[in-house]
Amino acid sequence: MNLVELLWEQNPLGLKRAKIVKRYDVLKAVSAYTHVPVDKIISHKKDHKTLWARYYYIYIARNNTIGVNSLSSIGKAIKRDHTTVLNALGRINDRINSGHQEILDDLSAIESILGISHD
């Protein structure tokens, strides 16, 4: 257990906090929801379904995981660089900001699989 996980578990300040989510768990949840295998999400495939599964992974990993959440560390987990992560975050945020409810519903469903709530 690293220092971040230890402090999270002990919660010395008594903070209200979300569930700890690991990146691989996010990958598995995205895979289960989108029916895109984990190895395909990590691959260099660029079909629409795989790209959006990858974008969902990046968005949820950036906003809900513990540890180092730099763009390059998230990208490295799926064999990409920080520019891919930036692009994915931009595409998701553009869709959210332009009112694409389907994106919000998909993200919410995946977060629900992971036990994440934003109450």
C-alpha positions as CSV (number, residue, x, y, z in Angstrom):
1,M,0.0,0.0,0.0
2,N,1.5,3.4,-1.0
3,L,1.3,6.6,1.1
4,V,-1.7,8.0,-0.8
5,E,-3.7,4.8,-0.3
6,L,-2.7,4.6,3.4
7,L,-3.8,8.2,4.0
8,W,-7.0,7.6,2.1
9,E,-7.8,4.6,4.2
10,Q,-7.0,6.3,7.5
11,N,-8.8,9.6,6.5
12,P,-7.1,11.7,9.2
13,L,-9.0,14.8,8.4
14,G,-12.4,13.1,8.4
15,L,-13.1,14.3,4.8
16,K,-16.1,13.1,2.9
17,R,-14.7,11.2,-0.1
18,A,-15.5,9.2,-3.1
19,K,-14.7,5.5,-3.6
20,I,-11.1,4.6,-4.5
21,V,-11.0,3.5,-8.1
22,K,-8.0,2.0,-9.8
23,R,-7.3,2.5,-13.5
24,Y,-7.6,-1.1,-14.4
25,D,-11.0,-1.3,-12.8
26,V,-12.0,1.7,-14.9
27,L,-10.8,-0.2,-18.0
28,K,-12.8,-3.3,-17.1
29,A,-15.9,-1.2,-16.4
30,V,-15.7,0.6,-19.7
31,S,-15.1,-2.7,-21.5
32,A,-18.1,-4.3,-19.8
33,Y,-20.4,-1.3,-20.6
34,T,-19.3,-0.7,-24.2
35,H,-18.6,-4.4,-25.1
36,V,-15.2,-3.4,-26.3
37,P,-12.5,-5.8,-25.0
38,V,-9.8,-4.2,-22.8
39,D,-7.1,-5.2,-25.2
40,K,-8.9,-3.5,-28.0
41,I,-9.3,-0.3,-25.9
42,I,-5.5,-0.4,-25.4
43,S,-4.8,-1.2,-29.1
44,H,-4.3,1.3,-31.9
45,K,-7.7,0.6,-33.4
46,K,-9.5,3.7,-34.5
47,D,-13.1,2.5,-35.2
48,H,-15.8,4.7,-33.7
49,K,-16.8,2.3,-30.9
50,T,-13.2,1.7,-29.8
51,L,-12.4,5.4,-29.8
52,W,-15.3,6.3,-27.6
53,A,-14.6,3.4,-25.2
54,R,-11.0,4.9,-25.0
55,Y,-12.4,8.4,-24.5
56,Y,-14.7,7.2,-21.7
57,Y,-11.7,5.5,-20.0
58,I,-9.6,8.6,-20.2
59,Y,-12.4,10.9,-18.9
60,I,-13.2,8.6,-15.9
61,A,-9.6,7.9,-15.1
62,R,-8.8,11.6,-15.1
63,N,-11.7,12.5,-12.8
64,N,-12.0,9.5,-10.5
65,T,-8.8,7.6,-9.8
66,I,-6.2,8.0,-7.1
67,G,-2.5,8.4,-7.5
68,V,-0.8,10.2,-10.3
69,N,-3.4,11.6,-12.7
70,S,-1.1,13.4,-15.1
71,L,-2.1,13.3,-18.7
72,S,1.0,11.3,-19.6
73,S,0.5,8.7,-16.8
74,I,-3.1,8.1,-18.0
75,G,-1.9,7.9,-21.6
76,K,0.9,5.5,-20.7
77,A,-1.7,3.1,-19.2
78,I,-3.2,2.7,-22.7
79,K,0.0,3.1,-24.7
80,R,-0.8,6.7,-25.7
81,D,0.9,10.1,-25.1
82,H,-0.5,13.1,-23.3
83,T,-1.8,14.7,-26.5
84,T,-4.2,11.8,-27.1
85,V,-5.5,12.2,-23.5
86,L,-5.9,16.0,-24.0
87,N,-7.8,15.3,-27.3
88,A,-10.1,12.8,-25.6
89,L,-10.9,15.1,-22.7
90,G,-11.6,17.9,-25.2
91,R,-14.0,15.8,-27.2
92,I,-15.9,14.5,-24.2
93,N,-16.1,18.0,-22.7
94,D,-17.3,19.5,-26.0
95,R,-20.1,16.9,-26.2
96,I,-21.1,17.5,-22.6
97,N,-21.1,21.3,-23.0
98,S,-23.2,21.0,-26.2
99,G,-25.8,19.0,-24.4
100,H,-25.2,15.4,-25.6
101,Q,-27.2,13.6,-23.0
102,E,-26.1,10.2,-24.3
103,I,-22.5,10.9,-23.3
104,L,-23.6,11.9,-19.8
105,D,-25.7,8.8,-19.5
106,D,-22.9,6.6,-20.7
107,L,-20.4,8.1,-18.2
108,S,-22.9,7.9,-15.4
109,A,-23.6,4.2,-16.2
110,I,-19.9,3.4,-16.2
111,E,-19.4,5.3,-12.9
112,S,-22.3,3.4,-11.5
113,I,-20.7,0.1,-12.4
114,L,-17.6,1.3,-10.5
115,G,-19.7,2.4,-7.5
116,I,-18.9,6.1,-8.0
117,S,-21.7,8.6,-7.1
118,H,-21.6,12.3,-7.4
119,D,-24.1,13.2,-4.7
